[in-house]
Amino acid sequence: MRIFKEIPQHMILFSRRNLHYTDYKWSIYGQNDPRVNGKPDSTPFTREEGNEMVYLINKLMILWDYRFANTGNKMEKLIHDKLPPEITLQQEVQEWLKANLKF
C-alpha cells in the first residue's frame, strides 16, 4: 500500500535560486499582496518581476503536482521567452502554460 503525503500549500518547490534567467527586478511586496500570495487569479502578472515569477511557478507546480525544479525551469523559460504580451493576468498565464507546456 502506497501512502502519498500532500504537499502543504506554503511549501516551496521552486525558489529564486532555481531561476535560469538573471534579468529580473526584485521589488518588495507585502506578505498578503495578491501578486505573491493566494491562488492564481485575475491579479496582474509582471513577467519581469522575479518575486512574481517564483510565486506563480511555485503555485502552479503545487497545483499540477510537479515536484522537480527542472519543470519550474521549463515554465520559467516559456514565460520569459514566449508568453504573448497580451497575457497579463495570473490566471491567463496559468491557462497559457497549461496549453503550451510540453514534456
C-alpha positions as CSV (number, residue, x, y, z in Angstrom):
1,M,0.0,0.0,0.0
2,R,1.4,3.4,-1.0
3,I,0.8,6.4,1.1
4,F,1.0,9.8,-0.5
5,K,1.7,12.9,1.5
6,E,0.0,16.0,0.5
7,I,2.3,19.0,-0.2
8,P,1.4,21.9,2.1
9,Q,0.3,25.0,0.3
10,H,3.1,27.0,1.7
11,M,5.8,24.5,0.7
12,I,8.5,25.9,-1.7
13,L,9.3,23.7,-4.6
14,F,10.9,26.4,-6.8
15,S,12.8,29.4,-5.4
16,R,14.9,32.3,-6.6
17,R,18.0,30.1,-6.6
18,N,16.3,27.8,-9.2
19,L,15.7,30.6,-11.7
20,H,17.6,30.2,-15.0
21,Y,17.5,33.9,-16.0
22,T,19.0,36.7,-14.0
23,D,17.4,39.8,-15.6
24,Y,14.5,40.1,-13.1
25,K,13.6,43.1,-11.0
26,W,13.2,42.3,-7.3
27,S,10.5,44.6,-5.8
28,I,9.4,44.3,-2.2
29,Y,5.8,43.1,-1.7
30,G,3.7,42.9,1.5
31,Q,3.1,39.4,2.9
32,N,-0.6,39.4,1.7
33,D,0.0,41.1,-1.7
34,P,-2.1,39.1,-4.2
35,R,0.8,39.3,-6.7
36,V,2.8,36.9,-4.5
37,N,0.2,35.3,-2.3
38,G,-3.1,33.4,-2.6
39,K,-4.0,31.5,-5.7
40,P,-3.6,32.5,-9.4
41,D,-6.5,34.7,-10.3
42,S,-7.3,38.0,-12.0
43,T,-4.3,39.7,-10.4
44,P,-1.9,41.3,-12.9
45,F,1.3,39.4,-13.6
46,T,4.6,41.1,-14.4
47,R,7.0,38.6,-16.1
48,E,10.0,40.9,-15.4
49,E,9.4,40.7,-11.6
50,G,11.4,37.9,-10.0
51,N,9.2,37.5,-7.0
52,E,6.1,37.2,-9.1
53,M,7.8,34.7,-11.4
54,V,8.9,32.5,-8.5
55,Y,5.5,32.7,-6.8
56,L,3.5,31.8,-9.9
57,I,5.8,28.9,-10.9
58,N,5.7,27.5,-7.3
59,K,1.9,27.8,-7.1
60,L,1.4,26.0,-10.4
61,M,3.9,23.3,-9.5
62,I,1.9,22.6,-6.4
63,L,-1.4,22.8,-8.2
64,W,-0.3,20.5,-11.0
65,D,1.7,18.2,-8.7
66,Y,5.1,18.8,-10.3
67,R,7.9,18.0,-7.9
68,F,11.2,18.8,-9.7
69,A,12.9,22.2,-10.2
70,N,13.7,21.5,-13.8
71,T,9.9,21.5,-14.5
72,G,9.9,25.0,-13.0
73,N,12.7,26.0,-15.3
74,K,10.7,24.9,-18.3
75,M,7.8,27.0,-17.1
76,E,10.1,30.0,-16.5
77,K,11.7,29.7,-19.9
78,L,8.3,29.6,-21.6
79,I,7.0,32.6,-19.7
80,H,10.3,34.5,-20.1
81,D,10.8,33.9,-23.8
82,K,7.4,33.1,-25.3
83,L,4.5,34.5,-23.3
84,P,2.5,36.7,-25.6
85,P,2.4,40.3,-24.4
86,E,-1.4,40.5,-24.3
87,I,-1.4,37.8,-21.5
88,T,-1.2,40.0,-18.3
89,L,-3.2,38.2,-15.6
90,Q,-2.1,35.3,-13.4
91,Q,-4.9,33.0,-14.5
92,E,-4.2,33.8,-18.1
93,V,-0.6,32.8,-17.6
94,Q,-1.8,29.6,-16.0
95,E,-4.1,28.7,-18.9
96,W,-1.5,29.6,-21.5
97,L,1.1,27.5,-19.7
98,K,-1.2,24.5,-19.4
99,A,-1.8,24.7,-23.1
100,N,1.9,25.2,-24.1
101,L,3.9,23.2,-21.5
102,K,5.1,20.0,-23.2
103,F,7.3,17.3,-21.9
